[in-house]
Structure formats: structure tokens, C-alpha cells
Amino acid sequence: MIRFDQVTKRYADGTTAVDDLSFEVAEGELVTLVGPSGCGKTTTMMMVNRLIEPTSGRIYVDGEDIATVDPVKLRRRIGYVIQQVGLFPHRTILDNTATVPALVGWKKAKARARAAELLDLVGLDPKTYGGRYPEQLSGGQRQRVGVARALAADPPVLLMDEPFGAVDPVVREQLQDEFLRMQAAVRKTVLLVTHDIEEAVRLGDRIAVYGQGRIEQFDTPGAVLGTPATPYVAEFVGADRGLKRLSVTEIEPYDLEQPAVARLDESAAQAASRMRAEAARWAVVLDGGGDLHGWIGLDEAALAGQDGRVRDLAHRMNAWVPVGAPLKQAFGVMLQHDAGWVAVLDGSRFLGVLTPAKLHEALRRSVDADAQGIARAEVEFDSVADA
Ligand SMILES: Nc1ncnc2c1ncn2[C@@H]1O[C@H](COP(=O)(O)OP(=O)(O)OP(=O)(O)O)[C@@H](O)[C@H]1O
């Protein structure tokens, strides 16, 4: 959908901002451009909507050489989101959002209806926020309006330059999540510039890691983290690679441990004897269909004995995550509930639990899989003890 063919940009003072760049972004793909300040990310992006012209080379959008397309017409097909959102201070949020459709000649009512729909899409109720002015919104809300506005004319391509850079980390994570949900629905072809490798990893289908004016590696987040192509990339990806990997490694059934199980309809004594046999101090409580009901401790089960029912003694289990969620989420839930383990569910069906040791093992498996170029399920090692 977007193709760079040997593109070089040299500024008048001799600075080579982008040097012989070739890469391709597929339709519906989200590619993040990441690298240190001054490496040429913004220059790359601004050449796509012809705010900057390349010195040599060609750029194609949807198969068309953009040098032959009128820049104004080109920009109508390309949404642009920047960090300083640049909303018009004297126009309402609704009118700000409707700017581009109005420019391209939509009727006012249609443009506004579209704007309201988009505000809704980015999580701002148009009834509440549509009539406000930019200064009456928080930074994060303004950023969302910026995204809504860029999408208003339904462009197939979206360029985003540090779109979440101006907000605090908590809001940023929230905006990133919302953006991913939205992108799953609208499937734009997106180029997104960031200097934050964590953001690049969370958002990108693929990541272009920039060195000085060049792409050092262009690959999936897992590959960039797992097998950096050059020492430079390894350095950039950083020492806390394990932590970053937590956000991209998904929980699989083979990562899980099978704990002792108590049945909802059995007696506490039965449950206690099974826990003793398995040297377990607690058991998960499942119903007849294998759905998670909660958990029960050995001591309380033993104390209640024959007269106690598991059903009456079970505690609610709030520390759970769906299978396929990133390890980071499981880790977060563990910390949030101060729990030594989290249950992993497929819908409501119980699959197993993730303990800190299993989490560590899953991470190691992921590192080894990338190093050996095989699937994570195929990695074999003995136990966490020899890690
Ligand atoms: N108009 C210009 N004239 C001369 N040099 C420029 C001009 N614009 C950018 N540069 C230089 O080109 C290089 C790449 O700049 P660019 O803005 O693309 O980097 P970036 O990776 O987006 O950086 P940042 O993350 O700081 O925004 C830098 O060395 C910059 O100083």
C-alpha cells in the first residue's frame, strides 16, 4: 500500500536525513518507525504526504507514484495525526472533527453526523463533548479528537507522528489500547512514528528500527526483541528486553501448571484428602462443566471435614486472565490481587494456572524459540531450577 523505493532526503545544509530507504507497508498493516531523536523518522513520514519532497527515489501509495499526484488531493487520502494536535481553538470539538469532510465538500449535516460517529469511535460521547471547545478537554481527550479528525474523511492511509507522546504514561497506555481496538475495526494502513520501543512493540504489526537515516531492522515485534539484527538494534531494544517481551508473549495452554482441583459438589473432607495426596495447600474449585468457580485452602477444608461442602467454603477467584493474553497482563493481575498465581480461562472454562515460576519459564521459552528460530511450543528444557 505504501512503498519506498531507494528514497534519499538530503536537506539544503547537506544533512542526509534519510539514506537510500526501501520498504513496503501492506494494506491494513500498522508499521511503527522507532529510533532515537534525529534519525529521520519524521522526514520519512512527511515524504508520504509530500510535506517534504525526497531528493531521490520514489514513493508509491496504492501503486501510484506520489510525485505525479497533486499534493492536496494526495493529502485527502491520507490522515495525519501529530503530537501537538493542532485543533482550532474557536471551533467546537464536533466542528474540529468535521474539518476535513467539510473541506472536501460534504454537506454540513453529513459531515457533522460523520464527526459524531467518529467521536463515539474514539471513546468521546458526542453529546457530552461535541459542543465543547478544545481548551475544555484534557490532553488525552484532545489527542483522541486528533485521531477522530484524521479518520473523518475515511482515508485508507494514516500517518501518526508521536500521537500519544504528549500525555502521561497511564493515559498513553489507555489511548494505545483504544487505538488498537479501533484499528482492529477500521484496518487502516498506518505508519506511526515513536521514539519509545515499548510503544513500537505494543502497536506495530511490524517495526522499522532506525539507525542514522537507515532502517537497521524491519520485522515483527517478537523478532526485533528476540533476534536483533545488529548490535545497534540490540542496544536500542535495551537491557530490559525481558520486560518488553512480557508484553508480546501470549499465554499458551502449554505454559500452564495443573493445580489440585476440588469439585463444587463434593465434601470438604474429600477435597482436603485430594490436596494432601498432591501435597497442595490449595485447590481450584471447578463446577461439573470444568468452569472456574473459585478456590479453597487446605486448612479450611480440613477443618470443615465431612460436614463442610466445597460449595459453601469456596472463595471467589478474581485473579484470572484469558488464554492468549500477554504475559504482562497476567503479571499485572498477580500484583493487583497480591496473588501467588492466576487462573487462565478459555471463555469460562478453566485451563490451568500461571505461577511466577511458570511465567519465567514461558519467557525463557520465548527467548529460546526466537534464538533457535522455532515455535515456542517446540522448545524443550528441563525445569526452572536450572535457569
Ligand atoms: N529542514 C531541515 N533542514 C536541515 N536539516 C533538517 C531539517 N529537518 C530535519 N533535519 C535533520 O534531519 C535529521 C532527521 O530529522 P527528523 O525530524 O526526520 O528526525 P526524527 O527521527 O523524526 O527525530 P525526532 O524523534 O527528534 O522527531 C536530523 O538530523 C534533523 O536535524
The ligand as an ORCA input file, in Angstrom:
! r2SCAN-3c Opt
* xyz 0 1
  N      14.581     21.455      7.351
  C      15.699     20.826      7.725
  N      16.916     21.285      7.363
  C      18.048     20.632      7.717
  N      18.074     19.513      8.453
  C      16.897     19.014      8.852
  C      15.649     19.637      8.530
  N      14.647     18.912      9.073
  C      15.243     17.873      9.708
  N      16.591     17.943      9.595
  C      17.583     16.993     10.110
  O      17.326     15.717      9.555
  C      17.573     14.695     10.511
  C      16.322     13.846     10.658
  O      15.266     14.615     11.235
  P      13.845     14.022     11.574
  O      12.993     15.119     12.073
  O      13.371     13.237     10.435
  O      14.233     13.039     12.760
  P      13.301     12.231     13.770
  O      13.853     10.858     13.768
  O      11.883     12.384     13.426
  O      13.638     12.926     15.137
  P      12.688     13.246     16.402
  O      12.373     11.937     17.032
  O      13.589     14.092     17.249
  O      11.495     13.973     15.880
  C      18.008     15.403     11.776
  O      19.399     15.404     11.844
  C      17.480     16.825     11.588
  O      18.269     17.751     12.281
*
